[in-house]
Structure formats: structure tokens, C-alpha cells
Amino acid sequence: MSGLLETQHAVMQSLAHGENARAAGLIRHDGIDPAERLDIYRNTLIATLVGALRLTYPAVRRVVGEEFFEGAARLFIGERLPRCAYLDDYGAEFSEFLGRLPAAASLPYLADVAALEWAVSRALHAADAEPLDLARLAALSPSDCARACFVPCPTVSLLRTDAPADAIWRAVLNDDDAALQSIDLAAGPRWLLVERRESGLEVGSMAEDAWRFASQLFDGQPFVLAIEHAGDLNADALLAEHFATGRIVDFVLAEPAAI
């Protein structure tokens, strides 16, 4: 078992970092030089992962160009190989990586656009879920209703960006140069809701207080606490909208001590 584990670690170093020496010494020659064989596997792996990132981040790729994107993707892959074979789940940390990539420092909005594209990818690939049956909620006692912690639909996510990432994303994908030129990068933060509905994908902006209320609900905050933090916000109307649009699919009851 230790020999197998040693081989696996050595091959992983080869695939991620091109360090063939150790792995090559553990692989049978069998007509093909072990280092060449490892290079074939690594090139195939990298090409596959770069392709997966291209599909998830089309706007980022258009902003920076193909050469820059592939170089950044290869650096990212060297840091983070997939943890599962389902490649739609690969690349969640790419926006954070771009935010600290020195070569992207002149594009301070790039990480925000990538974060939005990841939220879009999540919305597109998440499993369907039935909206919450409100009869279940109506059957609760008032004290139990106060303890309700709502579960959001997996196709829904909230995103705060410093840059107008939604405007950039739309303009880039639509090849709308006029819209790009009109974007004010200093306009302040955006509070975004990304969701998949029956009509298709939607990316919309929200008022900050409505976004924060939704964030508390979707993060599993007990209902009564979310209402208390809502202040003067019309929380009942916003909650009704979340129910009506199917953004909430379930609930659990918090322990009384959490209230």
C-alpha cells in the first residue's frame, strides 16, 4: 500500500508541476520512456482542464484574450487540481486566483467578473428543486415558525461585487463596445442575485438592504432573527417574493437556544 501511495504522490507532482524524475523512476519503461509517458498524461490533463475553465469563464477569456487566459489557467491548474471527476464543479477558486495574480492587477474588475461567471455556472448546472410547500410552513405554531431556517434553491446565489460585474459580463458576451465604454468602474458595489428560472438564467441587481435580508435568509439565519435585522425594510413583501419565485425550497427548525 505504501508503494502505491508513493507512486500516486509522485505522479500527482508530475501532473501538477512537471516534476517527472521521481515518478519516472517508479514507472515501467514498457517501450515508451516513462518521462514521455508522463508528459502525455500531463498535457492531456491540462488541455482538458483549460477547456473546462474556458466553458465556465467565457467573458473573462474575452476580456484578457486567449493567450493570457490559457497562461493564467495553467498557473491555476498548477495550484488546484480537480478533487472530483465532475468538471462542472472545477474552478470555484479561479476568481480569487485572478484577484491575486500580478499580471491581472491592471484589471481590478476581472475577479468580480469571474465570481459572477462562477455563480452563473452554478445556476446553470445545479439540480432542480421543488419550491417549498407553504402548507408545511402554515402548519407550524408561531413559536416554531420563528425558528424556521430556510433552505434556498441550489440554482440561486447572491453575490456582492466592487465593480459592475453584471454590466461588464453582459457587454462582453454581447460584443457591445458602446455598453462597455459607458460603464463606470467607480460606480460602487453591486448587490446581485443570480438564479435559474423556467424562463432561463437571470442576473439581477438588488438594493443593499434587500440583498442583506436575502443573504441572512439563504444562509440559514432563523426567520425571527432575519426579521429583527431587517429594520424598516418591508421584509414580508420580500419574503413573499422569494416564496413566489421558488427561491426557497425547504426549511429546518433551529434549536430554541439559537433564537
MIBAKOL-757753 format. One record per atom (N, C-alpha, C, O): residue in one letter; x, y, z. Coordinates in steps of 0.02 Angstrom, whole numbers, padded with zeros to 5 digits, always signed. Each point is the difference from the previous one (the first is absolute). Example, Ala and Ser with C-alpha at 12.3 -4.5 7.8 and 13.67 -1.06 7.14 Angstrom:
<pts>
A+00660-00284+00390
A-00045+00059+00000
A+00045+00060+00000
A+00052-00001+00033
S-00070+00054-00069
S+00042+00059+00003
S-00039+00055+00037
S+00025+00055+00008
</pts>
This chain:
<pts>
M+00042-00060+00000
M-00042+00060+00000
M+00043+00062+00000
M-00015+00049-00035
S+00070-00050+00075
S+00043+00059+00002
S+00032+00012-00068
S+00010+00058-00020
G+00007-00112-00017
G+00028+00008-00067
G-00049+00033-00048
G+00019+00043-00039
L-00083-00063+00043
L-00051+00029-00042
L-00009+00074+00017
L-00006+00042-00044
L+00004-00027+00109
L-00010+00070+00021
L+00059+00043-00023
L-00010+00056-00022
E+00070-00083+00028
E+00060+00037-00023
E-00004+00014-00075
E+00016+00055-00022
T-00038-00105-00016
T-00007+00010-00072
T-00053+00052-00016
T+00010+00042-00044
Q-00066-00045+00079
Q-00053+00048-00012
Q+00023+00072+00013
Q-00014+00045-00038
H+00050-00036+00094
H+00025+00067+00016
H+00050+00024-00052
H+00000+00058-00019
A+00043-00103-00003
A+00050+00019-00050
A-00033+00018-00066
A+00020+00049-00032
V-00070-00088+00011
V-00035+00015-00063
V-00038+00066+00007
V-00004+00038-00047
M-00024-00025+00105
M-00035+00063+00011
M+00047+00059-00007
M-00018+00051-00030
Q+00079-00056+00057
Q+00049+00053-00008
Q+00019+00010-00073
Q+00011+00056-00023
S-00008-00111-00014
S+00015+00005-00071
S-00056+00034-00037
S+00012+00044-00041
L-00074-00063+00054
L-00057+00029-00035
L-00009+00073+00016
L-00015+00041-00044
A+00025-00023+00108
A-00013+00069+00020
A+00059+00046-00015
A-00011+00058-00018
H+00072-00082+00025
H+00058+00045-00002
H+00054-00021-00050
H+00050+00035-00007
G-00061-00089-00029
G+00049-00021-00050
G+00063-00029+00030
G+00051-00003-00034
E-00053-00019+00096
E+00058-00029+00033
E+00000-00076-00012
E-00029-00038+00038
N+00062+00018-00093
N-00005-00069-00023
N+00049-00048+00033
N-00012-00061+00000
A+00066+00086+00028
A+00055-00043+00019
A-00022-00056+00048
A+00015-00058-00011
R-00050+00077+00064
R-00019-00050+00050
R-00050-00050-00029
R+00008-00060+00010
A-00059+00085-00045
A-00051-00044-00027
A+00028-00046-00054
A-00018-00058-00004
A+00062+00086-00038
A+00028-00040-00054
A+00038-00060+00026
A+00001-00053-00032
G+00030+00060+00091
G+00037-00055+00029
G-00044-00055+00028
G+00024-00054+00017
L-00089+00067-00013
L-00047-00049+00028
L-00043-00032-00054
L-00041-00043+00015
I+00051+00064-00078
I-00042-00024-00055
I+00040-00045-00046
I+00057+00016-00018
R-00086-00072-00001
R+00033-00047-00046
R+00009+00032-00068
R-00043+00037-00024
H+00100-00051-00008
H+00015+00030-00066
H-00049-00024-00052
H-00034+00041-00031
D+00029-00105+00020
D-00050-00032-00042
D-00004+00031-00070
D-00055+00009-00027
G+00111+00008-00003
G+00002+00024-00068
G-00006+00075-00009
G+00016+00026-00053
I-00040+00009+00104
I-00005+00073-00003
I+00036+00028+00061
I-00010-00023+00056
D+00051+00074-00068
D+00036+00030+00055
D-00049+00025+00053
D-00048+00035-00017
P+00058-00052+00081
P-00048+00020+00052
P-00012+00075+00003
P-00057+00022+00010
A+00110+00018-00020
A-00009+00073+00002
A-00045+00023-00058
A-00042+00044+00009
E+00052-00073-00068
E-00043+00018-00056
E-00072-00021+00013
E-00047+00037-00018
R+00038-00094+00048
R-00068-00023+00016
R-00034+00048+00049
R-00059+00016-00008
L+00097+00006+00058
L-00028+00048+00048
L-00017+00066-00034
L-00050+00031+00017
D+00093-00010-00064
D-00014+00062-00036
D-00066-00004-00039
D-00038+00048-00003
I+00025-00106-00026
I-00062-00010-00038
I-00060+00007+00047
I-00049+00034-00016
Y+00053-00067+00073
Y-00055+00003+00048
Y-00010+00073+00025
Y-00056+00024+00005
R+00112+00010+00010
R-00006+00068+00025
R-00029+00046-00052
R-00044+00041+00016
N+00067-00046-00078
N-00026+00044-00052
N-00075-00012-00012
N-00038+00047-00011
T+00018-00111+00014
T-00071-00015-00008
T-00041+00029+00057
T-00053+00029-00010
L+00079-00038+00071
L-00035+00027+00059
L-00007+00076-00005
L-00054+00026+00010
I+00109+00008-00024
I-00002+00073-00002
I-00046+00025-00055
I-00039+00046+00011
A+00042-00077-00070
A-00044+00021-00054
A-00073-00009+00019
A-00042+00042-00016
T+00026-00097+00050
T-00069-00012+00021
T-00023+00053+00051
T-00055+00025-00005
L+00098-00010+00053
L-00019+00048+00052
L-00003+00072-00027
L-00044+00038+00020
V+00089-00021-00064
V-00004+00066-00031
V-00065+00006-00039
V-00033+00052+00002
G+00014-00105-00037
G-00063+00000-00036
G-00060+00009+00046
G-00047+00036-00016
A+00049-00069+00074
A-00054+00007+00049
A-00005+00072+00025
A-00055+00026+00007
L+00112+00005+00006
L+00000+00069+00023
L-00024+00048-00055
L-00034+00049+00015
R+00050-00063-00077
R-00025+00041-00055
R-00076+00000-00001
R-00032+00052-00010
L+00002-00110+00020
L-00072-00006-00002
L-00033+00038+00058
L-00055+00028-00008
T+00087-00028+00065
T-00029+00033+00059
T+00011+00075-00001
T-00041+00038+00026
Y+00096-00015-00055
Y+00019+00070+00004
Y+00008+00032-00069
Y+00054+00025-00016
P-00107-00025-00026
P+00007+00028-00067
P+00012+00075-00001
P+00038+00024-00042
A-00069+00014+00087
A+00010+00072+00001
A+00070+00018+00022
A+00032+00044-00029
V-00007-00079+00080
V+00069+00012+00021
V+00048-00013-00057
V+00046+00039-00011
R-00057-00092-00026
R+00044-00017-00057
R-00002+00054-00053
R+00052+00018-00028
R-00110+00009+00015
R-00005+00053-00051
R+00034+00064+00024
R+00031+00035-00040
V-00036-00020+00104
V+00031+00061+00027
V+00076-00003-00007
V+00031+00049-00020
V-00001-00105+00039
V+00073-00004+00003
V+00031-00028-00063
V+00061+00008-00010
G-00099-00041-00033
G+00027-00031-00059
G+00021-00072+00012
G+00012-00020+00057
E-00008-00018-00111
E+00011-00072+00006
E+00068-00016+00031
E+00005-00044+00043
E+00047+00079-00064
E+00067-00016+00025
E+00006+00013+00075
E+00026-00043+00036
F-00050+00101-00014
F+00002+00015+00072
F-00042-00050+00039
F+00022-00025+00052
F-00082+00010-00078
F-00044-00045+00036
F+00032-00068+00009
F-00002-00029+00054
E+00030+00002-00108
E+00030-00067+00006
E+00059+00001+00048
E+00009-00048+00039
G+00031+00101-00040
G+00056+00004+00047
G-00024+00003+00071
G+00027-00034+00044
A-00079+00075-00030
A-00027+00004+00067
A-00031-00066+00021
A+00008-00022+00057
A-00044-00010-00103
A-00031-00064+00015
A+00052-00053+00018
A-00010-00039+00047
R+00065+00038-00083
R+00053-00049+00015
R+00030+00013+00069
R+00014-00048+00037
L-00005+00111-00019
L+00026+00015+00067
L-00050-00022+00053
L+00020-00028+00051
F-00083+00041-00063
F-00052-00021+00047
F-00002-00075+00008
F-00006-00026+00056
I+00011-00009-00112
I-00001-00074+00002
I+00059-00026+00041
I-00007-00049+00036
G+00064+00082-00042
G+00058-00021+00039
G-00012+00006+00075
G+00030-00036+00040
E-00074+00083-00020
E-00016+00009+00071
E-00057-00047+00022
E+00001-00025+00056
R-00049+00015-00100
R-00061-00035+00021
R-00022-00049-00054
R-00030+00019-00050
L+00045-00082+00061
L-00026-00052-00043
L-00071-00018+00023
L-00018+00013+00057
P-00021-00043-00101
P-00069-00019+00020
P+00000-00050+00057
P+00046-00041+00008
R-00098+00045+00032
R-00009-00048+00054
R-00053-00053-00017
R-00012-00047+00039
C-00021+00056-00097
C-00047-00050-00022
C-00001+00001-00077
C+00028+00045-00031
A-00059-00095+00003
A+00000-00007-00073
A-00052+00043-00034
A+00000+00005-00062
Y-00046+00025+00100
Y-00053+00042-00029
Y+00028+00070-00011
Y+00004+00040+00047
L+00016-00025-00108
L+00037+00062-00013
L-00043+00062+00001
L+00027+00055+00001
D-00092-00061+00000
D-00042+00059+00010
D+00010+00029+00070
D-00016+00058+00013
D+00043-00098+00032
D+00014+00023+00069
D+00072+00027+00006
D+00021+00019+00055
Y+00016-00017-00109
Y+00070+00021+00003
Y+00006+00074-00016
Y-00032+00026-00046
G+00073+00009+00085
G+00015+00070-00014
G-00032+00049+00047
G-00001+00060-00014
A-00026-00083+00070
A-00034+00045+00047
A+00047+00055+00026
A-00022+00055+00014
E+00086-00071-00008
E+00048+00047+00029
E+00034+00044-00052
E+00046+00038+00016
F-00067-00042-00079
F+00034+00036-00053
F-00006+00076+00009
F+00047+00036-00015
S-00103-00012+00039
S-00007+00072+00010
S+00048+00025+00054
S+00030+00053-00008
E-00024-00091+00062
E+00048+00019+00053
E+00071-00001-00027
E+00040+00043+00017
F-00025-00093-00058
F+00066-00005-00031
F+00015+00061-00044
F+00054+00028+00003
L-00103-00008-00044
L+00010+00058-00043
L+00009+00064+00040
L+00036+00046-00020
G-00069-00043+00078
G+00006+00059+00042
G+00069+00011+00029
G+00017+00056+00019
R+00022-00109-00014
R+00069+00007+00026
R+00053-00014-00053
R+00059-00004+00016
L-00080-00002-00079
L+00048-00012-00053
L+00032+00066-00021
L-00036+00044-00024
P+00101-00036+00032
P+00032+00065-00015
P-00014+00023-00071
P-00010+00059-00012
A+00010-00106-00036
A-00009+00019-00070
A-00070+00028-00014
A-00010+00032-00051
A-00037-00043+00097
A-00069+00025-00009
A-00013+00062+00042
A-00057+00023+00004
A+00109+00005+00027
A-00010+00057+00045
A-00029+00061-00035
A-00033+00041+00031
S+00045-00035-00096
S-00026+00058-00037
S-00074-00007-00017
S-00030+00046-00027
L+00000-00103+00043
L-00071-00013-00012
L-00034-00016+00067
L-00017-00058+00012
P+00008+00108+00030
P-00025-00013+00068
P-00070-00030+00002
P-00021-00028+00051
Y-00016+00034-00106
Y-00068-00027-00003
Y-00002-00073-00022
Y-00053-00032+00003
L+00110+00005-00023
L+00001-00067-00030
L-00024-00054+00049
L-00038-00045-00019
A+00061+00050+00080
A-00020-00051+00050
A-00075+00002+00012
A-00031-00052+00010
D+00001+00111-00010
D-00072+00006+00009
D-00038-00032-00058
D-00050-00034+00010
V+00073+00046-00071
V-00032-00031-00058
V+00005-00076+00005
V-00048-00035-00016
A+00107+00010+00037
A+00008-00072+00008
A-00046-00027+00054
A-00029-00054-00008
A+00021+00090+00063
A-00045-00022+00054
A-00071-00005-00026
A-00037-00046+00018
L+00017+00095-00059
L-00067-00002-00029
L-00007-00060-00047
L-00052-00034+00000
E+00103+00021-00040
E-00005-00056-00046
E-00003-00067+00037
E-00033-00046-00023
W+00066+00042+00080
W-00006-00062+00040
W-00071-00007+00027
W-00027-00055+00000
A-00004+00110+00022
A-00069-00003+00024
A-00047-00019-00057
A-00047-00038+00011
V+00060+00063-00070
V-00040-00018-00058
V+00007-00074-00015
V-00049-00034-00014
S+00111+00009+00016
S+00011-00071-00013
S-00036-00044+00051
S-00030-00050-00017
R+00033+00071+00080
R-00036-00037+00053
R-00075-00002-00014
R-00032-00052+00006
A+00005+00110-00026
A-00071+00003-00014
A-00019-00045-00058
A-00053-00033+00002
L+00094+00031-00054
L-00015-00040-00059
L+00004-00074+00013
L-00038-00039-00029
H+00083+00018+00073
H+00013-00072+00009
H-00030-00029+00063
H+00002-00061+00011
A-00031+00103+00032
A-00029-00026+00062
A-00062-00042-00014
A-00034+00009-00050
A+00021-00054+00096
A-00058-00044-00007
A-00065+00040+00010
A-00001+00049+00038
D-00051-00071-00072
D-00066+00030+00012
D-00024-00016+00070
D+00019-00051+00030
A-00061+00094-00003
A-00029-00012+00066
A-00071+00029+00000
A-00012+00053-00027
E-00033-00089+00059
E-00069+00024+00005
E-00005+00057+00050
E+00032-00003+00053
P-00072+00054-00068
P-00009+00055+00048
P-00030-00027+00065
P-00032-00052+00001
L+00042+00089+00053
L-00026-00019+00064
L-00077-00002-00002
L-00032+00046-00025
D+00005-00100+00052
D-00073-00005+00008
D-00019+00044+00060
D+00014-00019+00057
L-00045+00075-00070
L-00015+00048+00054
L-00049-00028+00051
L-00005+00027+00055
A-00031-00080-00073
A-00045-00031+00049
A+00039-00028+00059
A-00024-00001+00056
R+00085-00023-00070
R+00043-00025+00055
R+00017+00057+00048
R+00000-00010+00061
L+00014+00068-00089
L+00017+00057+00042
L-00061+00025+00039
L+00006+00018+00058
A-00063-00018-00091
A-00061+00024+00033
A-00021-00046+00057
A-00035+00021+00046
A+00056-00084-00049
A-00019-00048+00053
A+00042+00008+00063
A-00016-00030+00051
L+00068+00071-00053
L+00043+00009+00059
L-00034+00046+00051
L-00040+00044-00018
S+00056-00055+00080
S-00021+00047+00052
S+00039+00065-00007
S+00053-00001-00031
P-00077+00057+00058
P+00038+00062-00005
P+00071-00005+00027
P+00046+00029-00029
S-00037-00066+00084
S+00067-00005+00028
S+00045-00041-00046
S+00059+00016-00007
D-00086-00069-00024
D+00040-00040-00046
D+00014+00040-00064
D+00055-00006-00029
C-00102+00045+00007
C+00010+00041-00060
C+00058+00049+00010
C+00038+00013-00047
A-00032+00013+00107
A+00054+00046+00014
A+00068-00034-00004
A+00051+00031-00014
R-00051-00098+00025
R+00063-00038-00002
R+00017-00026-00069
R+00052-00032-00009
A-00095+00045-00039
A+00010-00027-00068
A+00063+00030-00031
A+00009+00061-00002
C+00034-00105-00024
C+00059+00020-00038
C-00010-00025-00071
C-00005-00060-00012
F+00003+00106-00035
F-00020-00017-00068
F+00060-00026-00041
F+00057+00021+00009
V-00073-00067-00053
V+00050-00031-00045
V-00011+00028-00070
V-00054-00009-00028
P+00104+00042-00001
P-00010+00028-00067
P+00005-00053-00054
P+00030-00053+00010
C-00060+00067-00067
C+00006-00042-00058
C+00074-00002-00021
C+00033+00052+00001
P-00007-00110-00020
P+00071-00004-00020
P+00016+00040-00063
P+00059+00010-00015
T-00110+00012-00022
T+00013+00039-00060
T+00006+00075+00015
T+00009+00040-00046
V-00015-00021+00110
V+00000+00070+00020
V+00063+00016+00039
V+00022-00039+00042
S+00008+00097-00056
S+00056+00023+00040
S+00001+00076+00002
S-00026+00034-00045
L+00057-00008+00097
L+00007+00072+00010
L+00074+00018-00006
L+00043-00038+00020
L-00031+00096-00048
L+00069+00020-00014
L+00007+00075+00009
L-00039+00038-00028
R+00089-00017+00066
R+00018+00071+00006
R+00064+00011-00038
R+00049-00036+00009
T-00048+00087-00053
T+00060+00015-00038
T+00017+00074+00009
T-00045+00042+00005
D+00109-00027-00005
D+00022+00069+00004
D-00009+00036-00067
D-00014+00060-00002
A+00021-00097-00051
A-00007+00027-00068
A-00069-00019-00028
A-00031-00047+00025
P+00006+00083-00076
P-00063-00019-00032
P+00008-00062-00043
P-00004+00004-00062
A+00016-00060+00095
A+00017-00062-00036
A-00055-00022-00047
A+00014-00027-00053
D-00077+00038+00073
D-00055-00022-00043
D-00002+00040-00066
D-00012-00028-00053
A+00025+00093+00057
A+00001+00041-00061
A+00058-00019-00044
A-00007-00004-00061
I+00065-00008+00091
I+00059-00020-00039
I-00013-00068-00033
I+00015-00009-00059
W-00041-00037+00096
W-00014-00068-00024
W-00046+00001-00060
W+00013-00032-00051
R-00068+00070+00057
R-00048+00004-00055
R+00032+00033-00062
R-00008-00025-00056
A+00042+00080+00067
A+00029+00037-00056
A+00052-00042-00037
A+00003+00001-00061
V+00038-00036+00099
V+00053-00041-00030
V-00030-00057-00041
V+00019-00011-00057
L-00066-00025+00086
L-00029-00057-00035
L-00043+00021-00060
L-00008-00038-00047
N-00018+00099+00050
N-00040+00026-00057
N+00042+00039-00050
N-00027+00026-00049
D+00093-00023+00060
D+00044+00039-00044
D-00025+00071-00008
D+00002+00028-00055
D-00026+00002+00109
D-00030+00066-00001
D+00053+00052+00024
D+00004+00015+00059
D+00034+00010-00105
D+00053+00048+00017
D-00028+00064+00029
D+00030+00030+00045
A-00087-00007-00070
A-00030+00061+00026
A-00019-00008+00073
A+00011+00045+00041
A-00040-00103-00024
A-00018-00013+00070
A+00062-00003+00044
A+00000+00025+00056
L+00053-00056-00081
L+00062-00003+00038
L+00028+00069+00015
L+00021+00014+00056
Q-00021+00029-00105
Q+00028+00067+00008
Q-00041+00043+00048
Q+00026+00047+00029
S-00090-00064-00021
S-00043+00039+00044
S+00003-00023+00073
S-00030+00032+00043
I+00064-00087-00029
I+00002-00027+00068
I+00045+00042+00044
I+00056+00017-00019
D-00081+00001+00077
D+00038+00038+00050
D+00028-00049+00051
D-00036-00026+00042
L+00101+00013-00046
L+00031-00048+00045
L+00002+00024+00072
L+00010-00040+00046
A-00020+00105-00036
A+00002+00028+00068
A-00070+00011+00028
A-00009+00038+00047
A-00041-00070-00077
A-00069+00012+00020
A-00017-00029+00069
A-00053+00016+00027
G+00096-00056+00000
G-00014-00029+00066
G-00021-00072-00005
G-00006-00027-00055
P-00005-00005+00112
P-00015-00072+00000
P-00067-00017-00031
P-00046+00042-00003
R+00041-00104-00019
R-00062-00027-00028
R-00022-00058+00044
R+00040-00039+00024
W-00106+00034-00015
W-00030-00052+00041
W-00042-00043-00047
W-00055+00021-00021
L+00079-00080+00005
L-00027-00038-00056
L-00035-00064+00024
L+00020-00032+00049
L-00072+00014-00085
L-00036-00063+00009
L+00004-00038-00066
L-00021+00025-00052
V+00049-00085+00055
V+00006-00043-00058
V-00045-00060+00010
V+00002-00033+00052
E-00044+00018-00101
E-00047-00056+00008
E-00019-00028-00068
E+00005+00033-00051
R-00026-00096+00053
R-00027-00033-00060
R-00075-00010+00010
R-00021-00033+00048
R-00017+00061-00093
R-00072-00008+00002
R-00022-00042-00060
R+00041-00019-00042
E-00105+00006+00038
E-00026-00038-00057
E+00013+00038-00065
E+00009-00030-00053
S-00008+00097+00057
S+00011+00041-00060
S+00074+00005-00018
S+00017+00025-00054
G+00027-00049+00098
G+00071+00001-00014
G+00040+00033+00055
G-00026+00013+00055
L+00089+00001-00069
L+00045+00030+00049
L-00016+00073+00009
L-00014+00036-00049
E+00017-00012+00111
E-00010+00070+00014
E+00054+00025+00048
E+00015-00032+00050
V+00013+00090-00067
V+00048+00034+00043
V-00028+00069+00013
V-00004+00041-00046
G-00016-00027+00107
G-00031+00064+00016
G+00034+00034+00059
G+00033-00032+00041
S-00041+00097-00037
S+00028+00038+00056
S-00054+00012+00051
S-00059+00002-00016
M+00079+00007+00079
M-00046+00012+00055
M+00024+00060+00040
M+00058+00019-00003
A-00104+00011+00040
A+00020+00049+00049
A+00040-00034+00055
A-00011-00059+00015
E+00057+00095+00015
E+00044-00031+00050
E-00039-00030+00058
E+00015-00056+00020
D-00064+00092+00006
D-00036-00027+00058
D-00040-00062-00018
D-00005-00046+00040
A-00024+00044-00100
A-00037-00059-00021
A+00048-00059-00011
A-00016-00057+00016
W+00075+00072-00043
W+00050-00052-00010
W+00023-00029+00066
W+00007-00061+00008
R+00005+00104+00041
R+00023-00024+00065
R-00053-00042+00035
R+00016-00050+00032
F-00079+00069-00039
F-00054-00040+00028
F-00002-00069-00033
F-00005-00051+00034
A+00009+00051-00101
A+00001-00064-00035
A+00060-00042+00020
A-00006-00061+00007
S+00063+00093+00002
S+00060-00036+00019
S-00009-00034+00068
S+00021-00057+00009
Q-00052+00091+00038
Q-00012-00030+00065
Q-00048-00059-00006
Q+00011-00052+00032
L-00063+00060-00072
L-00047-00055-00009
L+00034-00060-00033
L-00007-00057+00023
F+00044+00069-00077
F+00030-00054-00039
F+00059-00032+00037
F+00018-00057-00015
D+00012+00093+00062
D+00054-00029+00039
D-00024-00040+00060
D+00041-00026+00038
G-00106+00020-00031
G-00027-00042+00054
G-00012+00036+00065
G-00006-00032+00053
Q+00003+00098-00055
Q-00016+00038+00061
Q-00072-00015+00021
Q-00045+00001-00043
P+00031-00014+00107
P-00070-00009+00021
P-00043+00059-00021
P+00022+00058+00003
F-00082-00072-00025
F-00043+00051-00029
F-00009+00060+00046
F+00002+00057-00023
V-00013-00069+00087
V-00013+00055+00046
V+00060+00046+00005
V-00008+00061+00007
L+00069-00088-00010
L+00059+00042+00003
L+00009+00040-00064
L+00020+00058+00002
A-00034-00090-00058
A+00005+00037-00064
A-00049+00058-00001
A+00017+00053-00025
I-00077-00063+00052
I-00050+00053+00003
I+00024+00056+00046
I-00007+00059-00017
E+00036-00077+00073
E+00025+00051+00047
E+00054+00043-00032
E+00003+00060+00012
H+00040-00091-00052
H+00055+00036-00031
H-00023+00040-00061
H+00038+00041-00026
A-00099-00052+00004
A-00025+00033-00061
A-00016+00073+00011
A-00003+00038-00049
G-00006-00017+00111
G-00014+00070+00013
G-00065+00023-00032
G-00052-00032+00009
D+00055+00087-00046
D-00060+00029-00031
D-00017-00033-00067
D-00047+00021-00033
L+00085-00070+00014
L-00011-00033-00065
L-00068-00036+00001
L-00021-00027+00051
N-00012+00027-00109
N-00063-00037-00006
N+00017-00074-00010
N-00005-00027-00055
A+00024-00005+00110
A+00024-00069-00003
A-00055-00048-00021
A+00015-00049-00035
D-00077+00061+00056
D-00054-00046-00018
D-00009-00003-00076
D-00009-00054-00028
A+00012+00112-00005
A-00008+00001-00073
A+00058-00035-00035
A-00010-00036-00049
L+00071+00047+00075
L+00058-00033-00031
L-00003-00075+00011
L+00016-00038-00046
L-00036+00017+00106
L-00005-00072+00012
L-00053-00032-00045
L+00010-00055-00026
A-00065+00090+00016
A-00053-00025-00044
A+00027-00007-00071
A-00018-00048-00035
E+00059+00095+00013
E+00030-00005-00067
E+00046-00060-00005
E-00002-00036-00051
H+00042+00023+00102
H+00045-00058-00001
H-00040-00065-00002
H+00019-00047-00035
F-00074+00045+00071
F-00043-00060-00003
F-00031-00007-00070
F+00001-00054-00029
A-00027+00109+00002
A-00036-00003-00063
A+00045-00019-00058
A-00023-00033-00048
T+00086+00052+00050
T+00046-00016-00054
T+00035-00067+00010
T+00041-00020-00042
G-00056-00016+00097
G+00029-00065+00011
G+00072+00002+00023
G+00036-00050-00006
R-00015+00107+00033
R+00069+00005+00024
R+00012-00038+00065
R+00057-00013+00019
I-00111-00004+00016
I+00005-00037+00062
I-00034-00067-00010
I-00057-00004-00023
V+00093-00050+00041
V-00024-00067-00015
V-00013-00042+00062
V-00032-00053-00005
D+00056+00075+00062
D-00009-00041+00061
D+00014+00043+00061
D+00019+00058-00006
F-00029-00087+00064
F+00019+00033+00062
F+00017-00053+00052
F-00023-00057-00003
V+00063+00078+00052
V+00014-00040+00059
V-00013+00045+00060
V+00000+00061-00007
L-00010-00090+00065
L-00012+00038+00060
L+00063+00006+00041
L+00031-00050+00017
A-00012+00112-00001
A+00058+00011+00042
A-00016-00020+00072
A-00058-00001+00021
E+00110-00016+00016
E-00009-00014+00071
E-00024+00063+00035
E+00021+00055-00017
P-00065-00063+00067
P-00026+00059+00035
P+00056+00045+00028
P-00008+00061+00002
A+00063-00091+00018
A+00055+00040+00028
A+00031+00046-00051
A+00033+00049+00018
A-00043-00063-00083
A+00029+00043-00052
A-00040+00063-00012
A+00023+00046-00034
I-00083-00042+00063
I-00043+00058-00011
I+00016+00054+00052
I-00031+00053-00001
</pts>
